[in-house]
Amino acid sequence: MFRERLQRKHHSLRFLSSSSRCADEQRMVTKAPDIFLRWKGRYASAVAQIREKEKEILAQCQNLCIRVQLFEQWREMVAQEESVMRQSVENQRRQDTKSGTIDGLVAELNDLKVKLDKTESLLDSTQRQVEALHDKHACQICMAKQRDCLVMPCMHFSYCNDCLVVITETSRVCPACRACITALVKLNV
């Protein structure tokens, strides 16, 4: 009789634990769509941010390309003007040699040197700007390739895909924050 009572209590406890398990499972099933929608929204937001960043970077690159083209055109014009000035100086030297005035040529040569120095200074400045823009978008590991891969879920955008593939083969942690990498998103930048 004692044994029967003990078995009935054990059976009723087992029934209660299975019913609470069912309730937990039911709660998880009802929460799953909300959790999925929340993550889907975060993913969509991240993708939208990435696309916006891509547009900004593309616009900067296009602007830089236009500036480089304009600079090249300007440099060609300066080279042509320099050629014309050299011819003019040569003609003037011939005339000055004939007339005996070399001081005029020396003054003109000095003016040309000043203009050449200004042109070289402008060229150096533009080259530094181009290098700075390249460095700004370079991979933080190899510093040779352009950033093109997004680390998920921390969303660090500081590395190229090749470097991140090597890193994920040895460890699955983000080099910047040491968060566990769940995915890599390759961007066409």
HUWO-V162517 format. One record per pair of residues at least 24 apart in sequence whose C-alpha atoms are under 7 Angstrom apart, sorted by the first residue. I is the first residue (numbers start at 1). J is the second residue. Records with the same first field share a line. If there is no record, write none. Layout:
# HUWO-V162517
I: J  J
This chain:
# HUWO-V162517
54: 189
148: 186  187  188  189
149: 184  185  186  187
150: 184  185  186
151: 181  183  184  185
152: 181  182  183  184
153: 181  182
154: 179
161: 186
